Amino acid sequence: PGLSYRWIFNNQTLYVQEDNRRFVSQETGNLYIAKVEPSDVGNYTCVVTNSKAEQSVWGPPTPLTLRSDGVMGEYEPKIEVRFPETTYAAKGSSVKLECFALGK
């Protein structure tokens, strides 16, 4: 509780914007990019913020490069789910569950 995750691209102060291709898990902090494009190549830095302590920590830059051979690698189809055993919600409220389909 109180932690939030954001990603910075190429050391810019602008955060990576979530859209149809990009998603930041607020459960794990992972950045997911679907169908990587040449404009996605660069360095990504995760910023974790603790709102209660009013502090942020920056991780090291992680480079993203495109393979020139066109090989995606060996990614078997799978569904990645990290649902809690029980989820409670008040009537009329919204609940967000994260589920990812991965594979070739």
JOHU-V505695 format. One line per field, one symbol per residue. ss: DSSP state (~ for helix, > for strand, _ for the rest). burial: 1 if it has 24 or more other ideal C-beta (glycine too) atoms within 12 Angstrom, else 0. A space follows every 10 residues. Layout:
# JOHU-V505695
ss: ???
burial: ???
This chain:
# JOHU-V505695
ss: __>>>>>>>_ ____>_____ _>>>______ >>>____~~~ _>>>>>>>>> ____>>>>__ _>>>______ _______>>> >_________ ________>> >>__
burial: 0000111110 0000010000 0111100010 1110000001 0001111000 0000000000 0000000000 0000000000 0000000000 0000000000 0000
